[in-house]
Amino acid sequence: RYRYYSSSASLLVGEDRWHVGIYSTVQWYSYVQRQSAASSLLLYWYLFLCLLCLLCPLCFDQLAAYMYCVDTTHTSMEMSLIRKSTCSHRFVLSLAAAMSASTGSEAAFSTIPMPKKVSPYEPPKWTQDILENAPAGRLTLCNLPTPLYKVEPTLITHQDNKPSILHSLAELDIGLFVKRDDATGGVELGGNKLRKLEFLLADAIERGCNAVVTIGGEQSNHCRATAAACRMIGMDPHLILRTRRANAVREGKDDFGSVGNILIDRMIGSKIYTCTPGEYGRIGSDQLVERVCKTLQSTSGPFGPVKPYGIPVGGSNAVGTWGYINGVEEMLEQWGAMKSGDGSTCSLDHVVFACGSGGTAAGITLGLALARSAKAKVHAIGVCDSPDYFYNHVSEIADDMGLVLPSYLPTVDYIKEHMTAHQGKGLGYAASTPEELDFVARFAQETGIVLDPVYSGKALFHFVNHVLEDDPESFRGKNILFWHTGGALGLYDKGAPLKETLDDISP
């Protein structure tokens, strides 16, 4: 209503205040009538207020400033104008505030997230005509922007004067920054998956679905975040968890217990199914999701037929990946606002992250390649599968997103040009070596930042101890951004393997 009015009266120069006032009176009256038709007294007061503004241009100017202030929440400058006004004008503005609050005005709630509301999505300009299959809407689930922290690598820790686990970065004068996507939400939501779910669940709502089916490992961060987000928007979560204990759980000889992500899954009331690693590999994750969806389609819930929406492992498809196209735009804005000691813009040289299902890798790679404002080299540290698998899978996601390339350039070659996939899975997915766990614990001791043992901890360990050591001079004096993807709940079942390190750093 008043987004186009400014606290500066100069923007109204040349306008006929009488015409604007009459128009405002009609608009305000119709809005309040829709919001609170039963309150005739409130309508009369609002009409009185509008007519007062019509007759007194100064009242109109200040009320316009107030409404602009409420709608955009830019309180400091606009409210200072109101504080300087006369008593009579403050009385008018107080009435406006009371009316706005009483009617449940949209302006009063403009900054409060509405999880179920699908908002129109406008893709970054640098994706236009290049990524053709952009989603129409998204939800507001994340706390954005997530922080961008700078870590100061040292040669020796100040806690116990032992060599720092980041001493090689200090020796090479490397700047380390951490993008904290572990802070996208609370304990039940936090992590990189939430960015994807904003688009995936918006699509589910638009399709009229009332249940979601997805799949992941036994301690899946994605499944936990999906289940919590589903409850926030009124959908039922159905989780397929891959575990070696699947047969024992089905036969009632074992249960999942209540540790880490499983605890959250069960507290939320998720319907949990199981599959063995063999079934997962033989049947395929997409087929397992489709089978459960087909079964649910023939059932009914308390509010009618079940209409399931299938989400692939990790939320990694052409829809979910837009979460990290959006994330790159956010990060580049943050990076552009940083200045070095001489006032110049800091160079962004390398971006490092854990790669599990490929969606985050696709979004970050395509985002940085298309934005072209940063010449950063992208390092996807695989925590499962092989580099070739990730090159091919990221290429498939890019094609599904409608990536437009010259006919002579295969998508996989384009991805290889802009992303380097590293083999960093160690003992395998979700299996940690003592060295990896020691790194995670000491990184927390030195920086106060908690990594997880499955994704971010394994990825940063591999980068520092293998990628960096293999070619140190190519990183000398460079700035590295490590994209923390969350997952700290995975530490809950690592207490016993961590005991020796914990006794050392916290006896």
C-alpha positions as CSV (number, residue, x, y, z in Angstrom):
1,R,0.0,0.0,0.0
2,Y,2.7,2.5,0.9
3,R,5.9,0.9,-0.3
4,Y,6.1,3.6,-3.0
5,Y,5.7,6.5,-0.5
6,S,8.9,7.8,1.0
7,S,9.7,9.7,4.1
8,S,11.1,12.4,1.8
9,A,8.3,14.8,0.8
10,S,10.4,15.7,-2.3
11,L,9.2,12.6,-4.0
12,L,5.7,14.0,-3.9
13,V,6.6,17.2,-5.6
14,G,4.4,17.8,-8.6
15,E,1.7,15.4,-7.3
16,D,-1.8,16.6,-6.5
17,R,-2.1,15.9,-2.7
18,W,-5.9,16.1,-2.9
19,H,-6.0,13.3,-5.5
20,V,-3.5,11.3,-3.6
21,G,-5.4,11.8,-0.4
22,I,-8.8,10.8,-1.9
23,Y,-7.2,7.7,-3.4
24,S,-5.6,6.8,-0.1
25,T,-8.9,7.3,1.7
26,V,-10.6,4.8,-0.6
27,Q,-7.7,2.3,-0.4
28,W,-7.5,2.4,3.4
29,Y,-11.2,2.1,3.8
30,S,-11.5,-0.9,1.5
31,Y,-8.5,-2.6,3.1
32,V,-9.8,-2.2,6.7
33,Q,-13.3,-3.3,5.6
34,R,-11.8,-6.5,4.3
35,Q,-9.8,-7.1,7.4
36,S,-12.3,-6.2,10.1
37,A,-15.7,-5.7,8.6
38,A,-17.4,-6.3,12.0
39,S,-15.8,-3.3,13.6
40,S,-17.7,-0.3,12.4
41,L,-16.1,2.0,15.0
42,L,-12.7,1.1,13.7
43,L,-13.8,1.9,10.2
44,Y,-15.0,5.3,11.3
45,W,-11.8,6.1,13.1
46,Y,-9.8,5.1,10.1
47,L,-12.0,7.3,7.8
48,F,-11.4,10.2,10.2
49,L,-7.7,9.6,10.1
50,C,-7.7,9.5,6.3
51,L,-9.7,12.7,6.0
52,L,-7.5,14.4,8.5
53,C,-4.5,13.6,6.3
54,L,-6.5,14.7,3.2
55,L,-7.0,18.2,4.8
56,C,-3.6,18.5,6.3
57,P,-0.7,17.8,3.9
58,L,1.8,17.7,6.8
59,C,-0.2,14.9,8.5
60,F,-0.3,13.1,5.2
61,D,3.5,13.3,4.7
62,Q,4.2,12.0,8.1
63,L,1.6,9.2,8.0
64,A,3.1,8.1,4.6
65,A,6.5,8.0,6.2
66,Y,5.1,6.0,9.1
67,M,3.4,3.5,6.8
68,Y,6.6,3.2,4.7
69,C,8.4,2.6,8.0
70,V,6.1,-0.2,9.0
71,D,6.1,-1.9,5.6
72,T,9.8,-1.9,5.2
73,T,10.9,-2.1,8.8
74,H,13.5,0.7,8.3
75,T,12.7,2.0,11.7
76,S,15.8,4.1,12.6
77,M,15.6,6.9,10.0
78,E,11.8,7.1,9.6
79,M,11.0,6.9,13.3
80,S,13.3,9.8,13.9
81,L,11.1,11.9,11.7
82,I,8.1,10.8,13.8
83,R,9.8,11.6,17.1
84,K,10.5,15.1,15.8
85,S,6.9,15.8,14.9
86,T,4.5,17.9,17.0
87,C,2.2,16.4,19.6
88,S,-0.9,16.5,17.4
89,H,0.9,14.7,14.6
90,R,2.2,12.1,17.0
91,F,-1.4,11.6,18.1
92,V,-2.4,10.9,14.5
93,L,0.5,8.5,14.0
94,S,-0.3,6.7,17.3
95,L,-3.8,6.2,15.9
96,A,-2.4,4.8,12.7
97,A,-0.2,2.3,14.7
98,A,-3.2,1.2,16.8
99,M,-5.4,0.7,13.7
100,S,-2.6,-1.2,11.9
101,A,-2.2,-3.6,14.8
102,S,-5.9,-4.0,15.4
103,T,-6.7,-5.0,11.8
104,G,-4.0,-7.6,11.6
105,S,-2.4,-5.6,8.8
106,E,0.0,-7.4,6.5
107,A,2.4,-4.6,7.2
108,A,2.6,-5.4,10.9
109,F,3.7,-9.0,10.0
110,S,5.8,-8.3,6.9
111,T,9.0,-9.7,8.6
112,I,7.5,-12.8,10.2
113,P,8.1,-15.9,8.2
114,M,5.0,-17.8,7.0
115,P,6.3,-21.4,6.4
116,K,3.3,-22.4,4.4
117,K,3.3,-19.4,2.1
118,V,4.8,-19.9,-1.3
119,S,6.3,-16.7,-2.5
120,P,7.2,-15.8,-6.1
121,Y,10.9,-16.6,-6.8
122,E,13.0,-14.3,-9.0
123,P,16.2,-16.1,-10.1
124,P,19.5,-14.2,-10.2
125,K,19.8,-12.1,-13.3
126,W,22.9,-14.1,-14.3
127,T,20.9,-17.2,-14.7
128,Q,18.4,-15.7,-17.2
129,D,18.5,-17.4,-20.7
130,I,21.1,-19.9,-19.4
131,L,19.1,-21.9,-16.8
132,E,15.7,-22.2,-18.4
133,N,13.8,-24.3,-15.9
134,A,13.6,-21.9,-13.0
135,P,11.1,-22.6,-10.2
136,A,8.1,-20.3,-9.9
137,G,8.0,-20.2,-6.0
138,R,9.8,-20.9,-2.8
139,L,9.1,-21.1,0.9
140,T,10.7,-19.2,3.7
141,L,12.3,-21.8,6.0
142,C,15.9,-20.7,6.3
143,N,17.5,-18.0,8.5
144,L,19.2,-16.1,5.8
145,P,21.8,-14.9,5.1
146,T,23.9,-17.4,7.0
147,P,27.1,-15.9,8.6
148,L,30.4,-15.7,6.8
149,Y,33.2,-16.1,9.4
150,K,37.0,-15.6,9.0
151,V,39.2,-18.1,10.8
152,E,42.7,-17.1,11.8
153,P,45.0,-20.1,11.2
154,T,48.0,-20.3,13.6
155,L,51.2,-22.3,13.8
156,I,50.7,-23.3,17.4
157,T,47.4,-23.5,19.4
158,H,47.1,-21.0,22.3
159,Q,45.4,-23.7,24.4
160,D,48.3,-26.1,24.8
161,N,51.1,-24.8,22.6
162,K,50.9,-27.8,20.3
163,P,51.1,-27.6,16.5
164,S,47.8,-26.3,15.1
165,I,45.9,-28.6,12.7
166,L,45.8,-25.5,10.5
167,H,49.5,-24.8,10.7
168,S,49.9,-25.4,6.9
169,L,47.5,-22.6,6.1
170,A,49.3,-20.2,8.5
171,E,52.7,-21.1,6.9
172,L,51.3,-20.5,3.4
173,D,49.6,-17.2,4.4
174,I,46.2,-18.6,3.4
175,G,43.0,-16.8,4.4
176,L,40.3,-19.2,5.6
177,F,36.6,-18.2,5.6
178,V,33.7,-20.4,6.7
179,K,30.2,-20.0,5.2
180,R,28.0,-21.2,8.1
181,D,25.2,-23.1,6.5
182,D,25.0,-25.2,9.6
183,A,23.1,-22.1,10.9
184,T,20.2,-22.2,8.3
185,G,17.8,-23.3,11.0
186,G,17.4,-24.7,14.5
187,V,18.7,-28.1,15.6
188,E,15.9,-29.8,13.8
189,L,16.3,-27.9,10.5
190,G,19.9,-26.7,10.3
191,G,22.2,-27.6,7.4
192,N,22.5,-27.3,3.7
193,K,19.4,-29.4,2.9
194,L,17.1,-26.6,4.1
195,R,18.0,-24.3,1.2
196,K,16.9,-27.1,-1.2
197,L,13.7,-27.8,0.8
198,E,12.5,-24.2,0.4
199,F,12.1,-25.0,-3.3
200,L,11.1,-28.7,-3.1
201,L,8.3,-28.2,-0.6
202,A,7.1,-25.2,-2.5
203,D,6.7,-27.4,-5.5
204,A,4.9,-30.0,-3.3
205,I,2.4,-27.4,-2.1
206,E,1.8,-26.2,-5.6
207,R,1.1,-29.7,-6.7
208,G,-1.5,-30.2,-3.9
209,C,0.5,-32.8,-2.0
210,N,-0.1,-33.6,1.6
211,A,2.8,-36.1,2.3
212,V,6.5,-36.3,1.5
213,V,8.6,-39.4,0.9
214,T,12.4,-39.2,0.9
215,I,15.4,-41.4,1.5
216,G,18.8,-41.4,3.2
217,G,21.3,-43.1,5.5
218,E,20.4,-44.1,9.0
219,Q,21.7,-40.8,10.4
220,S,20.5,-38.8,7.4
221,N,20.6,-35.0,8.0
222,H,18.4,-34.6,4.9
223,C,15.7,-36.9,6.2
224,R,15.7,-35.1,9.6
225,A,15.4,-31.7,8.0
226,T,12.8,-32.9,5.6
227,A,10.7,-34.4,8.4
228,A,10.8,-31.2,10.5
229,A,10.1,-28.9,7.5
230,C,7.1,-31.1,6.6
231,R,5.6,-30.8,10.0
232,M,6.0,-27.0,9.8
233,I,3.9,-26.8,6.6
234,G,1.4,-29.5,7.7
235,M,2.6,-32.5,5.6
236,D,3.3,-36.0,6.8
237,P,6.9,-37.2,6.5
238,H,7.8,-40.7,5.3
239,L,11.5,-41.6,5.6
240,I,13.3,-44.6,4.0
241,L,16.5,-45.1,6.0
242,R,19.4,-47.2,4.7
243,T,20.9,-49.4,7.4
244,R,22.7,-52.7,7.9
245,R,20.2,-53.3,10.7
246,A,17.2,-53.2,8.4
247,N,16.3,-56.8,8.6
248,A,16.6,-57.0,12.4
249,V,14.5,-53.8,12.7
250,R,11.8,-55.3,10.4
251,E,11.8,-58.5,12.5
252,G,11.5,-56.6,15.8
253,K,14.9,-57.9,17.0
254,D,16.4,-54.4,16.9
255,D,15.3,-50.8,16.9
256,F,16.8,-47.5,15.8
257,G,17.2,-46.2,19.3
258,S,17.1,-42.5,20.0
259,V,20.5,-41.0,19.1
260,G,21.3,-38.0,16.9
261,N,19.1,-37.5,13.8
262,I,17.0,-40.6,14.6
263,L,15.9,-38.9,17.9
264,I,14.6,-35.9,15.9
265,D,13.0,-38.1,13.3
266,R,11.0,-40.0,15.9
267,M,10.1,-37.0,18.0
268,I,8.6,-35.4,14.9
269,G,6.5,-38.6,14.3
270,S,8.0,-39.7,11.0
271,K,6.8,-42.9,9.4
272,I,10.1,-44.8,9.1
273,Y,10.8,-47.5,6.5
274,T,14.1,-49.4,6.1
275,C,16.3,-50.8,3.4
276,T,19.6,-52.6,3.4
277,P,22.6,-51.2,1.6
278,G,22.2,-54.1,-0.8
279,E,18.6,-53.2,-1.6
280,Y,19.6,-49.6,-1.9
281,G,22.3,-50.4,-4.5
282,R,20.3,-53.1,-6.4
283,I,16.9,-51.3,-6.6
284,G,18.1,-47.7,-6.5
285,S,17.1,-44.8,-4.2
286,D,14.7,-43.2,-6.8
287,Q,12.8,-46.5,-7.3
288,L,12.5,-47.1,-3.5
289,V,11.0,-43.6,-3.1
290,E,8.6,-44.3,-6.1
291,R,7.5,-47.6,-4.6
292,V,6.5,-46.0,-1.3
293,C,4.7,-43.2,-3.1
294,K,2.7,-45.7,-5.1
295,T,1.7,-47.6,-1.9
296,L,0.6,-44.3,-0.2
297,Q,-1.5,-43.2,-3.2
298,S,-3.9,-46.1,-2.5
299,T,-4.4,-45.1,1.2
300,S,-6.3,-42.4,2.9
301,G,-5.5,-40.2,5.9
302,P,-7.6,-38.2,8.4
303,F,-8.2,-35.5,5.7
304,G,-8.7,-37.7,2.6
305,P,-6.6,-39.5,0.1
306,V,-2.8,-39.3,0.6
307,K,-1.0,-37.4,-2.2
308,P,2.7,-38.0,-1.7
309,Y,5.6,-36.0,-3.1
310,G,8.8,-37.8,-3.7
311,I,12.2,-36.2,-2.9
312,P,15.4,-37.8,-4.0
313,V,18.3,-38.5,-1.7
314,G,19.8,-35.3,-0.4
315,G,17.1,-33.3,-2.1
316,S,19.4,-33.2,-5.1
317,N,17.5,-32.6,-8.3
318,A,16.8,-29.8,-10.7
319,V,14.3,-28.1,-8.2
320,G,16.3,-28.4,-5.0
321,T,19.6,-27.3,-6.6
322,W,18.1,-23.8,-7.0
323,G,18.7,-23.5,-3.2
324,Y,22.4,-23.2,-3.9
325,I,22.0,-21.0,-6.9
326,N,20.4,-18.7,-4.5
327,G,23.1,-19.5,-1.9
328,V,25.8,-18.4,-4.3
329,E,24.1,-15.1,-4.9
330,E,23.9,-14.5,-1.2
331,M,27.5,-15.4,-0.6
332,L,28.8,-13.2,-3.4
333,E,26.9,-10.2,-1.9
334,Q,28.6,-10.9,1.5
335,W,32.0,-11.4,-0.1
336,G,31.7,-8.2,-2.1
337,A,31.0,-6.2,1.0
338,M,34.3,-7.3,2.6
339,K,37.4,-5.1,2.3
340,S,41.0,-5.9,2.8
341,G,43.4,-3.8,4.9
342,D,44.0,-1.3,2.0
343,G,40.3,-0.9,1.3
344,S,40.3,-3.1,-1.8
345,T,37.9,-6.0,-2.4
346,C,39.2,-9.4,-1.2
347,S,39.8,-12.0,-3.9
348,L,37.8,-15.2,-3.7
349,D,40.2,-17.9,-4.9
350,H,38.9,-21.3,-3.8
351,V,35.6,-22.6,-2.6
352,V,35.6,-26.0,-0.8
353,F,32.7,-28.2,0.4
354,A,31.6,-31.7,1.0
355,C,29.9,-33.5,-1.8
356,G,27.5,-36.4,-1.0
357,S,24.4,-36.4,-3.3
358,G,25.5,-33.7,-5.8
359,G,22.9,-31.0,-5.4
360,T,25.0,-28.6,-3.4
361,A,27.9,-29.2,-5.8
362,A,25.7,-28.5,-8.8
363,G,24.3,-25.3,-7.3
364,I,27.6,-23.9,-6.2
365,T,29.4,-24.9,-9.4
366,L,26.8,-23.5,-11.7
367,G,26.3,-20.4,-9.6
368,L,30.0,-19.4,-9.5
369,A,30.4,-20.3,-13.2
370,L,27.4,-18.2,-14.3
371,A,27.9,-15.3,-12.0
372,R,31.3,-14.6,-13.4
373,S,32.0,-12.0,-10.8
374,A,34.3,-14.5,-9.0
375,K,37.0,-16.6,-10.6
376,A,37.1,-19.0,-7.7
377,K,38.2,-22.6,-8.2
378,V,35.6,-25.1,-6.9
379,H,36.6,-28.1,-4.9
380,A,34.0,-30.8,-4.3
381,I,35.3,-33.2,-1.7
382,G,33.4,-36.5,-2.3
383,V,32.4,-38.4,0.9
384,C,31.1,-41.3,-1.1
385,D,31.2,-42.6,-4.7
386,S,33.8,-41.6,-7.2
387,P,34.8,-38.3,-8.9
388,D,33.5,-39.6,-12.2
389,Y,30.1,-40.3,-10.6
390,F,29.9,-36.7,-9.4
391,Y,30.9,-35.2,-12.7
392,N,28.2,-37.2,-14.4
393,H,25.5,-36.6,-11.8
394,V,26.1,-32.9,-11.5
395,S,25.9,-32.8,-15.3
396,E,22.6,-34.5,-15.3
397,I,21.2,-32.1,-12.7
398,A,22.5,-29.2,-14.9
399,D,20.7,-30.6,-17.9
400,D,17.5,-31.0,-16.0
401,M,17.8,-27.3,-14.9
402,G,17.8,-26.3,-18.5
403,L,21.4,-25.3,-18.9
404,V,22.0,-23.8,-22.3
405,L,25.4,-24.4,-23.8
406,P,26.9,-24.2,-27.2
407,S,26.2,-27.4,-29.2
408,Y,29.9,-28.3,-29.4
409,L,30.3,-28.3,-25.6
410,P,29.1,-31.3,-23.7
411,T,27.7,-30.6,-20.2
412,V,30.1,-32.9,-18.5
413,D,33.1,-31.0,-20.0
414,Y,31.6,-27.7,-18.8
415,I,31.3,-29.1,-15.3
416,K,34.8,-30.4,-15.3
417,E,36.0,-27.0,-16.4
418,H,34.4,-25.3,-13.4
419,M,34.6,-28.0,-10.7
420,T,37.3,-30.4,-9.4
421,A,35.9,-33.5,-7.7
422,H,38.2,-35.0,-5.1
423,Q,38.0,-38.5,-3.7
424,G,37.8,-37.9,0.1
425,K,35.5,-40.7,1.4
426,G,38.3,-42.4,3.4
427,L,36.9,-45.6,4.9
428,G,33.6,-45.0,3.2
429,Y,30.4,-43.0,3.7
430,A,29.7,-42.3,7.4
431,A,32.8,-44.3,8.4
432,S,35.4,-42.2,10.2
433,T,39.1,-42.8,10.7
434,P,40.7,-41.8,14.1
435,E,42.6,-39.0,12.2
436,E,39.4,-37.5,10.8
437,L,37.7,-37.5,14.2
438,D,40.8,-36.0,15.9
439,F,40.7,-33.3,13.3
440,V,37.0,-32.5,14.0
441,A,37.6,-32.3,17.7
442,R,40.7,-30.1,17.4
443,F,39.1,-27.8,14.9
444,A,36.3,-27.2,17.4
445,Q,38.9,-26.6,20.1
446,E,40.9,-24.1,18.0
447,T,38.0,-22.2,16.3
448,G,34.8,-22.9,18.2
449,I,33.2,-24.2,15.1
450,V,31.8,-27.8,15.2
451,L,32.1,-29.8,12.1
452,D,30.3,-33.1,11.5
453,P,32.1,-36.5,11.0
454,V,30.2,-37.5,7.8
455,Y,30.4,-34.4,5.6
456,S,32.1,-31.2,6.6
457,G,34.7,-32.7,8.9
458,K,35.7,-35.4,6.5
459,A,35.8,-32.9,3.6
460,L,38.0,-30.2,5.4
461,F,40.3,-32.9,6.8
462,H,40.9,-34.3,3.3
463,F,41.4,-30.8,1.8
464,V,43.9,-29.7,4.4
465,N,45.8,-32.9,4.7
466,H,45.8,-34.1,1.1
467,V,44.8,-31.5,-1.5
468,L,46.7,-28.7,0.1
469,E,49.8,-30.9,0.8
470,D,49.9,-32.2,-2.7
471,D,50.3,-28.8,-4.3
472,P,50.9,-26.2,-1.5
473,E,52.4,-23.4,-3.7
474,S,49.2,-23.1,-5.8
475,F,47.4,-22.1,-2.6
476,R,50.0,-19.7,-1.2
477,G,48.6,-16.3,-0.3
478,K,45.1,-17.3,-1.5
479,N,41.7,-16.9,0.2
480,I,39.7,-20.1,0.7
481,L,36.0,-20.3,1.5
482,F,34.9,-23.5,3.2
483,W,31.1,-24.0,2.9
484,H,30.0,-25.7,6.1
485,T,27.0,-27.8,5.3
486,G,26.0,-28.7,8.9
487,G,25.2,-32.2,10.3
488,A,26.6,-31.9,13.9
489,L,24.0,-34.3,15.2
490,G,26.1,-37.0,13.5
491,L,28.6,-36.6,16.3
492,Y,26.3,-38.1,18.9
493,D,27.2,-41.7,18.1
494,K,31.0,-40.9,17.9
495,G,31.5,-40.4,21.6
496,A,33.4,-43.7,22.2
497,P,35.8,-43.3,19.2
498,L,36.5,-39.7,20.3
499,K,37.3,-40.5,23.9
500,E,41.1,-40.5,23.6
501,T,41.1,-37.1,21.9
502,L,38.5,-35.7,24.3
503,D,40.6,-36.8,27.3
504,D,43.6,-35.0,25.8
505,I,41.9,-31.7,25.0
506,S,39.6,-31.7,28.0
507,P,40.9,-34.0,30.7
